[in-house]
C-alpha cells in the first residue's frame, strides 16, 4: 500500500476539496477542520481530534497558553463527514479567508493530521 503524504487539488465552485481515494478510510469517521498555528488550516480525522487534540486542550483552567490554544483551534472549527462517494469535504469561506486560499490547495501530512495551505 502506498502512503500518501502530500497532494494538491483545486477547490470546486462549492468550496469542496476532494480527498484522494487512498486517504478516505482515514477520514471515514468524520473530519475536523480548524485554523492552524499560522495562515493555514489543520484537517484532522475525527478520531485524532477526539483522542489526541481534545485531551491536549484540557489543562489548568487558568493557564493562558491552554486558553490561547483553545481559542486558536476552536474559533471557526468545523466538524463534518465526507459529503459523498467522491470523498469531498466543504471548506468554509471564513477558513479559506484565514488561510489565504482561493482555489488551489496544497495538502501535506503533519503527523496525525493534515496541513492545508494555498498552493504556490
C-alpha positions in Angstrom: 0.0 0.0 0.0 1.3 3.4 -1.0 1.4 6.1 1.7 0.1 9.5 0.6 1.8 12.3 2.5 1.1 15.2 0.0 -1.4 16.1 -2.6 -2.6 19.2 -4.5 -6.2 19.9 -5.5 -8.4 22.7 -6.9 -11.5 23.5 -4.9 -14.7 23.3 -6.9 -17.2 26.1 -7.1 -18.9 25.0 -3.9 -15.5 25.1 -1.9 -15.3 21.3 -1.9 -11.9 19.6 -1.6 -11.7 16.0 -2.9 -9.7 13.7 -0.6 -7.7 11.1 -2.5 -9.2 7.7 -2.6 -6.2 6.3 -0.7 -6.9 8.5 2.3 -10.7 8.3 2.6 -10.7 5.4 5.1 -8.6 7.7 7.4 -11.4 10.2 7.4 -14.3 7.7 7.4 -15.3 8.6 11.0 -15.5 12.3 10.2 -13.4 15.4 9.6 -12.5 18.3 11.9 -11.2 21.5 10.2 -9.6 24.3 12.3 -7.4 27.3 11.9 -3.7 26.4 12.1 -0.9 28.0 14.1 -0.4 30.5 11.2 -2.1 31.2 7.9 -3.0 27.6 7.0 -5.6 25.1 8.1 -5.5 21.9 10.1 -7.6 18.9 9.0 -8.0 16.1 11.5 -9.6 12.7 11.2 -12.4 13.0 13.9 -10.7 10.2 15.9 -7.4 12.1 16.1 -9.3 15.2 17.3 -11.2 13.2 19.9 -8.3 11.1 21.1 -5.3 13.5 20.8 -6.4 17.1 20.4 -9.3 17.3 22.9 -7.2 15.8 25.7 -4.3 18.2 24.9 -6.6 21.2 25.1 -7.7 20.3 28.6 -5.4 21.8 31.1 -5.4 24.2 34.0 -8.4 26.5 33.7 -6.2 29.5 34.5 -3.3 28.6 32.2 -3.1 31.3 29.5 -1.3 29.1 26.9 -4.0 26.4 27.2 -6.7 29.1 26.8 -5.0 30.6 23.8 -4.7 27.2 22.1 -8.4 26.6 22.8 -9.3 29.9 21.1 -7.0 29.2 18.2 -8.3 25.7 17.4 -12.0 26.2 18.3 -12.6 29.5 16.5 -14.2 28.6 13.3 -13.9 24.8 13.9 -16.0 22.8 11.5 -16.9 19.1 12.1 -18.3 17.1 9.1 -18.5 13.8 7.3 -17.1 13.2 3.9 -20.1 14.6 1.9 -20.4 11.9 -0.8 -19.0 8.9 -2.5 -16.4 11.2 -4.2 -14.8 11.9 -0.8 -15.3 15.6 -0.7 -15.3 18.0 2.3 -16.5 21.6 2.2 -14.1 24.2 3.4 -16.0 27.2 4.9 -15.3 30.6 3.4 -14.1 32.1 6.6 -11.4 29.4 6.9 -10.3 29.9 3.3 -10.0 33.6 4.0 -8.0 32.9 7.2 -5.5 30.7 5.2 -5.5 33.0 2.1 -6.7 30.1 0.0 -8.6 30.9 -3.2 -8.8 27.8 -5.4 -5.5 25.9 -5.4 -4.7 23.9 -2.3 -1.6 22.1 -1.1 -2.2 19.4 1.5 0.7 17.8 3.5 0.6 15.3 6.3 1.9 16.7 9.6 2.0 13.6 11.7 -1.6 12.5 12.5 -3.2 15.5 10.8 -3.0 17.4 7.6 -2.0 21.0 6.9 -3.9 22.8 4.1 -2.4 25.9 2.5 -2.5 28.0 -0.6 -0.7 26.2 -3.4 2.2 28.2 -5.0 
